[in-house]
Amino acid sequence: MIYRILLVVLLFVGCAQDRVERPEPFMSSQQMTNFLVDLALLNALTGYAKDHFVSIDSLYAYHGIDSLSFAKNNTYYVSKPKEYTQIFELVKEKLTAFEENDSLNIEKPLLVKE
């Protein structure tokens, strides 16, 4: 009986701890959202404008981070699935708003040729 109680206590203590420490420099969820929106736009740009290459390093510089900082922050947020899901929901909302407010009215290319 004492072993069962000890096992339950150890499970609660083990699950309550953060598995990944908060990185330095830390990107807030808003900063992470903004970075991921810009990253999605940069990736979309490469599909449309092959002549106008924009380096991902310029994106890191714009946000004041480097690739290692992003990787550490991404790992931190991945370890917190609820927060990470909220971040991606905000990214989706912002990208949808960009698409709805698109004033160029360019016909979108078909992904599958008929």
Backbone as XML, in Angstrom:
<?xml version="1.0"?>
<chain id="A" units="angstrom">
  <residue number="1" name="MET">
    <atom name="N" x="0.820" y="-1.192" z="0.000"/>
    <atom name="CA" x="0.000" y="0.000" z="0.000"/>
    <atom name="C" x="0.867" y="1.261" z="0.000"/>
  </residue>
  <residue number="2" name="ILE">
    <atom name="N" x="1.928" y="1.268" z="0.782"/>
    <atom name="CA" x="2.809" y="2.434" z="0.849"/>
    <atom name="C" x="3.484" y="2.685" z="-0.495"/>
  </residue>
  <residue number="3" name="TYR">
    <atom name="N" x="3.762" y="1.596" z="-1.233"/>
    <atom name="CA" x="4.401" y="1.740" z="-2.550"/>
    <atom name="C" x="3.456" y="2.402" z="-3.559"/>
  </residue>
  <residue number="4" name="ARG">
    <atom name="N" x="2.187" y="2.082" z="-3.467"/>
    <atom name="CA" x="1.210" y="2.695" z="-4.360"/>
    <atom name="C" x="1.083" y="4.187" z="-4.099"/>
  </residue>
  <residue number="5" name="ILE">
    <atom name="N" x="1.049" y="4.563" z="-2.842"/>
    <atom name="CA" x="0.957" y="5.979" z="-2.479"/>
    <atom name="C" x="2.211" y="6.708" z="-2.946"/>
  </residue>
  <residue number="6" name="LEU">
    <atom name="N" x="3.372" y="6.112" z="-2.743"/>
    <atom name="CA" x="4.638" y="6.710" z="-3.184"/>
    <atom name="C" x="4.666" y="6.847" z="-4.701"/>
  </residue>
  <residue number="7" name="LEU">
    <atom name="N" x="4.175" y="5.870" z="-5.416"/>
    <atom name="CA" x="4.130" y="5.914" z="-6.878"/>
    <atom name="C" x="3.225" y="7.043" z="-7.357"/>
  </residue>
  <residue number="8" name="VAL">
    <atom name="N" x="2.064" y="7.212" z="-6.742"/>
    <atom name="CA" x="1.142" y="8.279" z="-7.123"/>
    <atom name="C" x="1.767" y="9.646" z="-6.853"/>
  </residue>
  <residue number="9" name="VAL">
    <atom name="N" x="2.408" y="9.809" z="-5.713"/>
    <atom name="CA" x="3.064" y="11.081" z="-5.378"/>
    <atom name="C" x="4.175" y="11.382" z="-6.385"/>
  </residue>
  <residue number="10" name="LEU">
    <atom name="N" x="4.976" y="10.386" z="-6.731"/>
    <atom name="CA" x="6.053" y="10.584" z="-7.706"/>
    <atom name="C" x="5.497" y="10.959" z="-9.081"/>
  </residue>
  <residue number="11" name="LEU">
    <atom name="N" x="4.391" y="10.366" z="-9.474"/>
    <atom name="CA" x="3.774" y="10.714" z="-10.750"/>
    <atom name="C" x="3.304" y="12.158" z="-10.771"/>
  </residue>
  <residue number="12" name="PHE">
    <atom name="N" x="2.677" y="12.607" z="-9.679"/>
    <atom name="CA" x="2.223" y="13.996" z="-9.621"/>
    <atom name="C" x="3.395" y="14.971" z="-9.634"/>
  </residue>
  <residue number="13" name="VAL">
    <atom name="N" x="4.441" y="14.676" z="-8.920"/>
    <atom name="CA" x="5.610" y="15.552" z="-8.871"/>
    <atom name="C" x="6.301" y="15.577" z="-10.236"/>
  </residue>
  <residue number="14" name="GLY">
    <atom name="N" x="6.417" y="14.441" z="-10.872"/>
    <atom name="CA" x="7.071" y="14.356" z="-12.171"/>
    <atom name="C" x="6.302" y="15.067" z="-13.263"/>
  </residue>
  <residue number="15" name="CYS">
    <atom name="N" x="4.995" y="15.031" z="-13.214"/>
    <atom name="CA" x="4.174" y="15.663" z="-14.243"/>
    <atom name="C" x="4.031" y="17.164" z="-14.035"/>
  </residue>
  <residue number="16" name="ALA">
    <atom name="N" x="4.260" y="17.636" z="-12.840"/>
    <atom name="CA" x="4.087" y="19.054" z="-12.545"/>
    <atom name="C" x="5.274" y="19.894" z="-12.988"/>
  </residue>
  <residue number="17" name="GLN">
    <atom name="N" x="6.402" y="19.288" z="-13.230"/>
    <atom name="CA" x="7.597" y="20.044" z="-13.590"/>
    <atom name="C" x="7.616" y="20.347" z="-15.081"/>
  </residue>
  <residue number="18" name="ASP">
    <atom name="N" x="8.217" y="21.497" z="-15.430"/>
    <atom name="CA" x="8.431" y="21.803" z="-16.836"/>
    <atom name="C" x="9.508" y="20.887" z="-17.379"/>
  </residue>
  <residue number="19" name="ARG">
    <atom name="N" x="9.238" y="20.303" z="-18.514"/>
    <atom name="CA" x="10.217" y="19.397" z="-19.108"/>
    <atom name="C" x="11.276" y="20.149" z="-19.869"/>
  </residue>
  <residue number="20" name="VAL">
    <atom name="N" x="10.910" y="21.294" z="-20.424"/>
    <atom name="CA" x="11.850" y="22.125" z="-21.161"/>
    <atom name="C" x="11.913" y="23.477" z="-20.469"/>
  </residue>
  <residue number="21" name="GLU">
    <atom name="N" x="13.112" y="23.896" z="-20.139"/>
    <atom name="CA" x="13.268" y="25.183" z="-19.450"/>
    <atom name="C" x="12.999" y="26.339" z="-20.400"/>
  </residue>
  <residue number="22" name="ARG">
    <atom name="N" x="12.571" y="27.447" z="-19.831"/>
    <atom name="CA" x="12.313" y="28.657" z="-20.604"/>
    <atom name="C" x="13.629" y="29.166" z="-21.177"/>
  </residue>
  <residue number="23" name="PRO">
    <atom name="N" x="13.695" y="29.333" z="-22.503"/>
    <atom name="CA" x="14.961" y="29.731" z="-23.135"/>
    <atom name="C" x="15.257" y="31.217" z="-22.959"/>
  </residue>
  <residue number="24" name="GLU">
    <atom name="N" x="16.494" y="31.546" z="-23.144"/>
    <atom name="CA" x="16.931" y="32.947" z="-23.161"/>
    <atom name="C" x="17.637" y="33.199" z="-24.476"/>
  </residue>
  <residue number="25" name="PRO">
    <atom name="N" x="17.301" y="34.189" z="-25.235"/>
    <atom name="CA" x="16.197" y="35.124" z="-25.027"/>
    <atom name="C" x="14.856" y="34.435" z="-25.284"/>
  </residue>
  <residue number="26" name="PHE">
    <atom name="N" x="13.872" y="34.837" z="-24.498"/>
    <atom name="CA" x="12.553" y="34.229" z="-24.578"/>
    <atom name="C" x="11.665" y="35.028" z="-25.523"/>
  </residue>
  <residue number="27" name="MET">
    <atom name="N" x="10.976" y="34.322" z="-26.415"/>
    <atom name="CA" x="10.006" y="34.955" z="-27.305"/>
    <atom name="C" x="8.619" y="34.756" z="-26.693"/>
  </residue>
  <residue number="28" name="SER">
    <atom name="N" x="7.916" y="35.843" z="-26.470"/>
    <atom name="CA" x="6.549" y="35.727" z="-25.951"/>
    <atom name="C" x="5.679" y="35.053" z="-27.004"/>
  </residue>
  <residue number="29" name="SER">
    <atom name="N" x="4.498" y="34.647" z="-26.612"/>
    <atom name="CA" x="3.615" y="33.991" z="-27.576"/>
    <atom name="C" x="3.258" y="34.940" z="-28.716"/>
  </residue>
  <residue number="30" name="GLN">
    <atom name="N" x="3.148" y="36.231" z="-28.417"/>
    <atom name="CA" x="2.862" y="37.231" z="-29.469"/>
    <atom name="C" x="4.044" y="37.340" z="-30.430"/>
  </residue>
  <residue number="31" name="GLN">
    <atom name="N" x="5.266" y="37.370" z="-29.906"/>
    <atom name="CA" x="6.451" y="37.435" z="-30.760"/>
    <atom name="C" x="6.560" y="36.169" z="-31.611"/>
  </residue>
  <residue number="32" name="MET">
    <atom name="N" x="6.272" y="35.023" z="-31.021"/>
    <atom name="CA" x="6.331" y="33.760" z="-31.752"/>
    <atom name="C" x="5.277" y="33.753" z="-32.856"/>
  </residue>
  <residue number="33" name="THR">
    <atom name="N" x="4.081" y="34.245" z="-32.559"/>
    <atom name="CA" x="3.024" y="34.330" z="-33.561"/>
    <atom name="C" x="3.459" y="35.209" z="-34.719"/>
  </residue>
  <residue number="34" name="ASN">
    <atom name="N" x="3.980" y="36.387" z="-34.413"/>
    <atom name="CA" x="4.420" y="37.309" z="-35.462"/>
    <atom name="C" x="5.523" y="36.697" z="-36.317"/>
  </residue>
  <residue number="35" name="PHE">
    <atom name="N" x="6.460" y="36.009" z="-35.672"/>
    <atom name="CA" x="7.545" y="35.383" z="-36.421"/>
    <atom name="C" x="7.000" y="34.299" z="-37.355"/>
  </residue>
  <residue number="36" name="LEU">
    <atom name="N" x="6.096" y="33.465" z="-36.854"/>
    <atom name="CA" x="5.551" y="32.383" z="-37.667"/>
    <atom name="C" x="4.699" y="32.913" z="-38.822"/>
  </residue>
  <residue number="37" name="VAL">
    <atom name="N" x="3.993" y="34.018" z="-38.608"/>
    <atom name="CA" x="3.237" y="34.649" z="-39.701"/>
    <atom name="C" x="4.210" y="35.126" z="-40.772"/>
  </residue>
  <residue number="38" name="ASP">
    <atom name="N" x="5.256" y="35.822" z="-40.356"/>
    <atom name="CA" x="6.246" y="36.307" z="-41.315"/>
    <atom name="C" x="6.946" y="35.159" z="-42.029"/>
  </residue>
  <residue number="39" name="LEU">
    <atom name="N" x="7.207" y="34.077" z="-41.316"/>
    <atom name="CA" x="7.834" y="32.905" z="-41.926"/>
    <atom name="C" x="6.912" y="32.291" z="-42.980"/>
  </residue>
  <residue number="40" name="ALA">
    <atom name="N" x="5.626" y="32.208" z="-42.693"/>
    <atom name="CA" x="4.666" y="31.678" z="-43.664"/>
    <atom name="C" x="4.590" y="32.571" z="-44.897"/>
  </residue>
  <residue number="41" name="LEU">
    <atom name="N" x="4.604" y="33.886" z="-44.686"/>
    <atom name="CA" x="4.570" y="34.824" z="-45.814"/>
    <atom name="C" x="5.842" y="34.714" z="-46.649"/>
  </residue>
  <residue number="42" name="LEU">
    <atom name="N" x="6.977" y="34.557" z="-45.981"/>
    <atom name="CA" x="8.249" y="34.393" z="-46.689"/>
    <atom name="C" x="8.235" y="33.114" z="-47.523"/>
  </residue>
  <residue number="43" name="ASN">
    <atom name="N" x="7.727" y="32.037" z="-46.954"/>
    <atom name="CA" x="7.639" y="30.778" z="-47.698"/>
    <atom name="C" x="6.693" y="30.912" z="-48.889"/>
  </residue>
  <residue number="44" name="ALA">
    <atom name="N" x="5.592" y="31.628" z="-48.718"/>
    <atom name="CA" x="4.656" y="31.833" z="-49.819"/>
    <atom name="C" x="5.288" y="32.697" z="-50.911"/>
  </residue>
  <residue number="45" name="LEU">
    <atom name="N" x="6.072" y="33.660" z="-50.511"/>
    <atom name="CA" x="6.726" y="34.556" z="-51.458"/>
    <atom name="C" x="7.670" y="33.799" z="-52.380"/>
  </residue>
  <residue number="46" name="THR">
    <atom name="N" x="8.367" y="32.823" z="-51.847"/>
    <atom name="CA" x="9.318" y="32.084" z="-52.676"/>
    <atom name="C" x="8.608" y="31.309" z="-53.776"/>
  </residue>
  <residue number="47" name="GLY">
    <atom name="N" x="7.340" y="30.976" z="-53.588"/>
    <atom name="CA" x="6.589" y="30.285" z="-54.622"/>
    <atom name="C" x="6.135" y="31.197" z="-55.743"/>
  </residue>
  <residue number="48" name="TYR">
    <atom name="N" x="5.982" y="32.489" z="-55.457"/>
    <atom name="CA" x="5.480" y="33.429" z="-56.453"/>
    <atom name="C" x="6.589" y="34.247" z="-57.115"/>
  </residue>
  <residue number="49" name="ALA">
    <atom name="N" x="7.566" y="34.665" z="-56.349"/>
    <atom name="CA" x="8.582" y="35.575" z="-56.870"/>
    <atom name="C" x="9.958" y="34.942" z="-56.749"/>
  </residue>
  <residue number="50" name="LYS">
    <atom name="N" x="10.275" y="34.091" z="-57.683"/>
    <atom name="CA" x="11.561" y="33.407" z="-57.634"/>
    <atom name="C" x="12.727" y="34.364" z="-57.907"/>
  </residue>
  <residue number="51" name="ASP">
    <atom name="N" x="12.438" y="35.499" z="-58.574"/>
    <atom name="CA" x="13.492" y="36.469" z="-58.883"/>
    <atom name="C" x="13.862" y="37.331" z="-57.678"/>
  </residue>
  <residue number="52" name="HIS">
    <atom name="N" x="12.963" y="37.420" z="-56.706"/>
    <atom name="CA" x="13.191" y="38.278" z="-55.537"/>
    <atom name="C" x="13.404" y="37.400" z="-54.308"/>
  </residue>
  <residue number="53" name="PHE">
    <atom name="N" x="14.618" y="36.942" z="-54.147"/>
    <atom name="CA" x="14.957" y="36.053" z="-53.038"/>
    <atom name="C" x="15.092" y="36.848" z="-51.757"/>
  </residue>
  <residue number="54" name="VAL">
    <atom name="N" x="14.441" y="36.397" z="-50.706"/>
    <atom name="CA" x="14.564" y="37.002" z="-49.385"/>
    <atom name="C" x="15.112" y="35.923" z="-48.465"/>
  </residue>
  <residue number="55" name="SER">
    <atom name="N" x="16.234" y="36.200" z="-47.855"/>
    <atom name="CA" x="16.893" y="35.235" z="-46.986"/>
    <atom name="C" x="16.163" y="35.120" z="-45.657"/>
  </residue>
  <residue number="56" name="ILE">
    <atom name="N" x="16.141" y="33.918" z="-45.117"/>
    <atom name="CA" x="15.541" y="33.727" z="-43.796"/>
    <atom name="C" x="16.378" y="34.439" z="-42.730"/>
  </residue>
  <residue number="57" name="ASP">
    <atom name="N" x="17.655" y="34.646" z="-43.019"/>
    <atom name="CA" x="18.503" y="35.390" z="-42.077"/>
    <atom name="C" x="17.995" y="36.815" z="-41.889"/>
  </residue>
  <residue number="58" name="SER">
    <atom name="N" x="17.436" y="37.403" z="-42.952"/>
    <atom name="CA" x="16.878" y="38.748" z="-42.807"/>
    <atom name="C" x="15.639" y="38.726" z="-41.915"/>
  </residue>
  <residue number="59" name="LEU">
    <atom name="N" x="14.898" y="37.620" z="-41.952"/>
    <atom name="CA" x="13.737" y="37.477" z="-41.069"/>
    <atom name="C" x="14.182" y="37.375" z="-39.611"/>
  </residue>
  <residue number="60" name="TYR">
    <atom name="N" x="15.225" y="36.588" z="-39.372"/>
    <atom name="CA" x="15.772" y="36.494" z="-38.011"/>
    <atom name="C" x="16.246" y="37.869" z="-37.526"/>
  </residue>
  <residue number="61" name="ALA">
    <atom name="N" x="16.953" y="38.587" z="-38.392"/>
    <atom name="CA" x="17.463" y="39.914" z="-38.018"/>
    <atom name="C" x="16.308" y="40.872" z="-37.724"/>
  </residue>
  <residue number="62" name="TYR">
    <atom name="N" x="15.268" y="40.826" z="-38.534"/>
    <atom name="CA" x="14.111" y="41.699" z="-38.347"/>
    <atom name="C" x="13.465" y="41.468" z="-36.980"/>
  </residue>
  <residue number="63" name="HIS">
    <atom name="N" x="13.411" y="40.216" z="-36.560"/>
    <atom name="CA" x="12.793" y="39.886" z="-35.276"/>
    <atom name="C" x="13.789" y="39.911" z="-34.122"/>
  </residue>
  <residue number="64" name="GLY">
    <atom name="N" x="15.044" y="40.200" z="-34.409"/>
    <atom name="CA" x="16.046" y="40.329" z="-33.351"/>
    <atom name="C" x="16.450" y="39.022" z="-32.696"/>
  </residue>
  <residue number="65" name="ILE">
    <atom name="N" x="16.393" y="37.932" z="-33.475"/>
    <atom name="CA" x="16.777" y="36.626" z="-32.942"/>
    <atom name="C" x="17.728" y="35.950" z="-33.926"/>
  </residue>
  <residue number="66" name="ASP">
    <atom name="N" x="18.180" y="34.776" z="-33.569"/>
    <atom name="CA" x="18.954" y="33.959" z="-34.498"/>
    <atom name="C" x="18.281" y="32.586" z="-34.590"/>
  </residue>
  <residue number="67" name="SER">
    <atom name="N" x="18.802" y="31.742" z="-35.444"/>
    <atom name="CA" x="18.152" y="30.444" z="-35.678"/>
    <atom name="C" x="18.150" y="29.578" z="-34.426"/>
  </residue>
  <residue number="68" name="LEU">
    <atom name="N" x="19.202" y="29.668" z="-33.625"/>
    <atom name="CA" x="19.263" y="28.875" z="-32.399"/>
    <atom name="C" x="18.209" y="29.349" z="-31.394"/>
  </residue>
  <residue number="69" name="SER">
    <atom name="N" x="18.038" y="30.654" z="-31.276"/>
    <atom name="CA" x="17.009" y="31.190" z="-30.372"/>
    <atom name="C" x="15.623" y="30.733" z="-30.802"/>
  </residue>
  <residue number="70" name="PHE">
    <atom name="N" x="15.370" y="30.774" z="-32.114"/>
    <atom name="CA" x="14.071" y="30.309" z="-32.602"/>
    <atom name="C" x="13.890" y="28.823" z="-32.302"/>
  </residue>
  <residue number="71" name="ALA">
    <atom name="N" x="14.921" y="28.029" z="-32.557"/>
    <atom name="CA" x="14.820" y="26.580" z="-32.317"/>
    <atom name="C" x="14.541" y="26.288" z="-30.846"/>
  </residue>
  <residue number="72" name="LYS">
    <atom name="N" x="15.214" y="26.990" z="-29.949"/>
    <atom name="CA" x="14.998" y="26.776" z="-28.513"/>
    <atom name="C" x="13.593" y="27.194" z="-28.102"/>
  </residue>
  <residue number="73" name="ASN">
    <atom name="N" x="13.127" y="28.344" z="-28.616"/>
    <atom name="CA" x="11.779" y="28.805" z="-28.282"/>
    <atom name="C" x="10.731" y="27.888" z="-28.878"/>
  </residue>
  <residue number="74" name="ASN">
    <atom name="N" x="10.963" y="27.403" z="-30.084"/>
    <atom name="CA" x="10.027" y="26.483" z="-30.707"/>
    <atom name="C" x="9.930" y="25.193" z="-29.895"/>
  </residue>
  <residue number="75" name="THR">
    <atom name="N" x="11.067" y="24.677" z="-29.446"/>
    <atom name="CA" x="11.080" y="23.475" z="-28.613"/>
    <atom name="C" x="10.327" y="23.718" z="-27.307"/>
  </residue>
  <residue number="76" name="TYR">
    <atom name="N" x="10.515" y="24.897" z="-26.726"/>
    <atom name="CA" x="9.822" y="25.244" z="-25.481"/>
    <atom name="C" x="8.306" y="25.223" z="-25.689"/>
  </residue>
  <residue number="77" name="TYR">
    <atom name="N" x="7.837" y="25.865" z="-26.769"/>
    <atom name="CA" x="6.401" y="25.915" z="-27.011"/>
    <atom name="C" x="5.837" y="24.554" z="-27.419"/>
  </residue>
  <residue number="78" name="VAL">
    <atom name="N" x="6.630" y="23.736" z="-28.105"/>
    <atom name="CA" x="6.174" y="22.394" z="-28.456"/>
    <atom name="C" x="5.910" y="21.585" z="-27.192"/>
  </residue>
  <residue number="79" name="SER">
    <atom name="N" x="6.671" y="21.846" z="-26.138"/>
    <atom name="CA" x="6.475" y="21.122" z="-24.887"/>
    <atom name="C" x="5.223" y="21.589" z="-24.137"/>
  </residue>
  <residue number="80" name="LYS">
    <atom name="N" x="4.590" y="22.635" z="-24.627"/>
    <atom name="CA" x="3.344" y="23.159" z="-24.047"/>
    <atom name="C" x="2.275" y="23.161" z="-25.141"/>
  </residue>
  <residue number="81" name="PRO">
    <atom name="N" x="1.660" y="22.006" z="-25.393"/>
    <atom name="CA" x="0.766" y="21.858" z="-26.540"/>
    <atom name="C" x="-0.413" y="22.839" z="-26.586"/>
  </residue>
  <residue number="82" name="LYS">
    <atom name="N" x="-0.982" y="23.181" z="-25.446"/>
    <atom name="CA" x="-2.118" y="24.109" z="-25.453"/>
    <atom name="C" x="-1.694" y="25.486" z="-25.946"/>
  </residue>
  <residue number="83" name="GLU">
    <atom name="N" x="-0.556" y="25.984" z="-25.432"/>
    <atom name="CA" x="-0.057" y="27.288" z="-25.868"/>
    <atom name="C" x="0.335" y="27.261" z="-27.339"/>
  </residue>
  <residue number="84" name="TYR">
    <atom name="N" x="0.978" y="26.170" z="-27.753"/>
    <atom name="CA" x="1.439" y="26.044" z="-29.135"/>
    <atom name="C" x="0.248" y="26.012" z="-30.094"/>
  </residue>
  <residue number="85" name="THR">
    <atom name="N" x="-0.814" y="25.331" z="-29.704"/>
    <atom name="CA" x="-2.018" y="25.284" z="-30.520"/>
    <atom name="C" x="-2.642" y="26.671" z="-30.624"/>
  </residue>
  <residue number="86" name="GLN">
    <atom name="N" x="-2.674" y="27.405" z="-29.523"/>
    <atom name="CA" x="-3.212" y="28.769" z="-29.542"/>
    <atom name="C" x="-2.395" y="29.666" z="-30.463"/>
  </residue>
  <residue number="87" name="ILE">
    <atom name="N" x="-1.076" y="29.500" z="-30.436"/>
    <atom name="CA" x="-0.211" y="30.296" z="-31.310"/>
    <atom name="C" x="-0.557" y="30.021" z="-32.768"/>
  </residue>
  <residue number="88" name="PHE">
    <atom name="N" x="-0.686" y="28.756" z="-33.125"/>
    <atom name="CA" x="-0.982" y="28.431" z="-34.516"/>
    <atom name="C" x="-2.396" y="28.826" z="-34.924"/>
  </residue>
  <residue number="89" name="GLU">
    <atom name="N" x="-3.326" y="28.859" z="-33.985"/>
    <atom name="CA" x="-4.664" y="29.358" z="-34.302"/>
    <atom name="C" x="-4.602" y="30.846" z="-34.629"/>
  </residue>
  <residue number="90" name="LEU">
    <atom name="N" x="-3.791" y="31.607" z="-33.866"/>
    <atom name="CA" x="-3.615" y="33.031" z="-34.156"/>
    <atom name="C" x="-2.918" y="33.242" z="-35.491"/>
  </residue>
  <residue number="91" name="VAL">
    <atom name="N" x="-1.921" y="32.400" z="-35.787"/>
    <atom name="CA" x="-1.227" y="32.493" z="-37.078"/>
    <atom name="C" x="-2.228" y="32.272" z="-38.206"/>
  </residue>
  <residue number="92" name="LYS">
    <atom name="N" x="-3.054" y="31.260" z="-38.060"/>
    <atom name="CA" x="-4.062" y="30.967" z="-39.090"/>
    <atom name="C" x="-5.034" y="32.134" z="-39.253"/>
  </residue>
  <residue number="93" name="GLU">
    <atom name="N" x="-5.471" y="32.723" z="-38.141"/>
    <atom name="CA" x="-6.386" y="33.869" z="-38.205"/>
    <atom name="C" x="-5.753" y="35.040" z="-38.937"/>
  </residue>
  <residue number="94" name="LYS">
    <atom name="N" x="-4.495" y="35.326" z="-38.626"/>
    <atom name="CA" x="-3.816" y="36.455" z="-39.266"/>
    <atom name="C" x="-3.616" y="36.211" z="-40.755"/>
  </residue>
  <residue number="95" name="LEU">
    <atom name="N" x="-3.236" y="35.003" z="-41.128"/>
    <atom name="CA" x="-3.043" y="34.695" z="-42.541"/>
    <atom name="C" x="-4.365" y="34.730" z="-43.302"/>
  </residue>
  <residue number="96" name="THR">
    <atom name="N" x="-5.429" y="34.283" z="-42.663"/>
    <atom name="CA" x="-6.758" y="34.345" z="-43.282"/>
    <atom name="C" x="-7.178" y="35.794" z="-43.477"/>
  </residue>
  <residue number="97" name="ALA">
    <atom name="N" x="-6.886" y="36.640" z="-42.494"/>
    <atom name="CA" x="-7.216" y="38.067" z="-42.608"/>
    <atom name="C" x="-6.431" y="38.708" z="-43.746"/>
  </residue>
  <residue number="98" name="PHE">
    <atom name="N" x="-5.162" y="38.329" z="-43.905"/>
    <atom name="CA" x="-4.370" y="38.841" z="-45.029"/>
    <atom name="C" x="-4.998" y="38.433" z="-46.359"/>
  </residue>
  <residue number="99" name="GLU">
    <atom name="N" x="-5.422" y="37.191" z="-46.420"/>
    <atom name="CA" x="-6.013" y="36.684" z="-47.663"/>
    <atom name="C" x="-7.327" y="37.404" z="-47.972"/>
  </residue>
  <residue number="100" name="GLU">
    <atom name="N" x="-8.142" y="37.644" z="-46.961"/>
    <atom name="CA" x="-9.426" y="38.321" z="-47.168"/>
    <atom name="C" x="-9.240" y="39.775" z="-47.563"/>
  </residue>
  <residue number="101" name="ASN">
    <atom name="N" x="-8.179" y="40.409" z="-47.080"/>
    <atom name="CA" x="-7.928" y="41.819" z="-47.376"/>
    <atom name="C" x="-7.027" y="42.018" z="-48.589"/>
  </residue>
  <residue number="102" name="ASP">
    <atom name="N" x="-6.752" y="40.948" z="-49.314"/>
    <atom name="CA" x="-5.888" y="41.037" z="-50.488"/>
    <atom name="C" x="-6.552" y="41.919" z="-51.539"/>
  </residue>
  <residue number="103" name="SER">
    <atom name="N" x="-5.894" y="43.000" z="-51.891"/>
    <atom name="CA" x="-6.470" y="43.945" z="-52.847"/>
    <atom name="C" x="-5.951" y="43.737" z="-54.263"/>
  </residue>
  <residue number="104" name="LEU">
    <atom name="N" x="-5.051" y="42.806" z="-54.462"/>
    <atom name="CA" x="-4.494" y="42.597" z="-55.793"/>
    <atom name="C" x="-5.429" y="41.809" z="-56.703"/>
  </residue>
  <residue number="105" name="ASN">
    <atom name="N" x="-6.296" y="41.031" z="-56.111"/>
    <atom name="CA" x="-7.249" y="40.215" z="-56.862"/>
    <atom name="C" x="-6.577" y="39.364" z="-57.930"/>
  </residue>
  <residue number="106" name="ILE">
    <atom name="N" x="-5.441" y="38.797" z="-57.598"/>
    <atom name="CA" x="-4.740" y="37.903" z="-58.511"/>
    <atom name="C" x="-5.367" y="36.525" z="-58.381"/>
  </residue>
  <residue number="107" name="GLU">
    <atom name="N" x="-5.635" y="35.922" z="-59.523"/>
    <atom name="CA" x="-6.214" y="34.581" z="-59.493"/>
    <atom name="C" x="-5.199" y="33.613" z="-58.910"/>
  </residue>
  <residue number="108" name="LYS">
    <atom name="N" x="-5.634" y="32.830" z="-57.967"/>
    <atom name="CA" x="-4.740" y="31.871" z="-57.307"/>
    <atom name="C" x="-4.475" y="30.707" z="-58.256"/>
  </residue>
  <residue number="109" name="PRO">
    <atom name="N" x="-3.224" y="30.223" z="-58.302"/>
    <atom name="CA" x="-2.922" y="29.112" z="-59.205"/>
    <atom name="C" x="-3.592" y="27.823" z="-58.723"/>
  </residue>
  <residue number="110" name="LEU">
    <atom name="N" x="-3.944" y="27.000" z="-59.649"/>
    <atom name="CA" x="-4.530" y="25.705" z="-59.317"/>
    <atom name="C" x="-3.428" y="24.766" z="-58.873"/>
  </residue>
  <residue number="111" name="LEU">
    <atom name="N" x="-3.672" y="24.024" z="-57.816"/>
    <atom name="CA" x="-2.679" y="23.082" z="-57.342"/>
    <atom name="C" x="-2.702" y="21.805" z="-58.173"/>
  </residue>
  <residue number="112" name="VAL">
    <atom name="N" x="-3.872" y="21.469" z="-58.688"/>
    <atom name="CA" x="-4.002" y="20.270" z="-59.510"/>
    <atom name="C" x="-4.457" y="20.693" z="-60.893"/>
  </residue>
  <residue number="113" name="LYS">
    <atom name="N" x="-3.720" y="20.323" z="-61.892"/>
    <atom name="CA" x="-4.100" y="20.653" z="-63.270"/>
    <atom name="C" x="-5.230" y="19.743" z="-63.701"/>
  </residue>
  <residue number="114" name="GLU">
    <atom name="N" x="-6.171" y="20.325" z="-64.376"/>
    <atom name="CA" x="-7.327" y="19.556" z="-64.842"/>
    <atom name="C" x="-7.059" y="18.932" z="-66.188"/>
  </residue>
</chain>
